[in-house]
Amino acid sequence: MVPHIDGQFLRDVEAVLTAPDRGLGTWVDKTTVTWFKFNHQLAVAIGDILQRNFHHAWPTYRMIPVVFKARWFFLLTRMHTWDSRHTVTVWTQFNLVARTLYRDNMRVLKRGWARGLDKPRWMTTTVWNDLVDMFTEFDPDD
């Protein structure tokens, strides 16, 4: 499920994409599902955004409030650019890729915790402790 966006969000993205002093960044000229999902540079950028902004212990991507997802999407607009007519498509694909990466990351974190590994270096102790509480409450295989 892709979060709903409103007209103001689209106008804000348009303002970023068309700002006169904006560096172009990497151009996203194809916005199909297959291309977006398997574009290594975009997948790495989205993964980096998720890691740098992992400030809460949400159990699933769906539980993350849209305001955070929108903020992360704006970070993507600083690194990449596209024809603003494709913003809804890019938003959709961003969320599909982010959801997959988030799920996979949570699976790795949960398995690492079950094997006694410590928190990743990029994660704060507070978030890790919240995750451990969540993992403890639910079976590691859930």
Stockholm file with secondary structure:
# STOCKHOLM 1.0

chainA/1-142         MVPHIDGQFLRDVEAVLTAPDRGLGTWVDKTTVTWFKFNHQLAVAIGDILQRNFHHAWPTYRMIPVVFKARWFFLLTRMHTWDSRHTVTVWTQFNLVARTLYRDNMRVLKRGWARGLDKPRWMTTTVWNDLVDMFTEFDPDD
#=GR chainA/1-142 SS CCCCCCHHHHHHHHHHHTCTTCCCCEECCCCCHHHHHHCHHHHHHHHHHHHHTCCSCCSSGGGSCHHHHHHHHHHHHHHEECCGGGHHHHHHHHHHHHHHHHHHHHHHHHHHHHTTCCCCTTSCHHHHHHHHHHHHHSCTTC
#=GC SS_cons         CCCCCCHHHHHHHHHHHTCTTCCCCEECCCCCHHHHHHCHHHHHHHHHHHHHTCCSCCSSGGGSCHHHHHHHHHHHHHHEECCGGGHHHHHHHHHHHHHHHHHHHHHHHHHHHHTTCCCCTTSCHHHHHHHHHHHHHSCTTC
//
